[in-house]
Amino acid sequence: MKTMAQEGNKVFVVLDEEQQMLLERINVDRDPEEALEFIEEVILPQVKDKGQPCFEGYEKFLKKK
């Protein structure tokens, strides 16, 4: 289940169990490449079209595909 709710300037993203486990592993490993990939594949698709200014210009940080 992937949903997003906004409250003020905060963005809340709901992760399924597999995504939560992956995020925990990224936190333990402290791998910045894996963290960026997680943000690109899981977080951004849920929030990029929601008009949040904190995500403006994020494309310049993503890997060129």
Helices and strands as residue ranges (DSSP letters): E 4-7, E 10-13, H 17-29, H 32-38, I 39-43, H 44-47, G 53-55, G 58-61
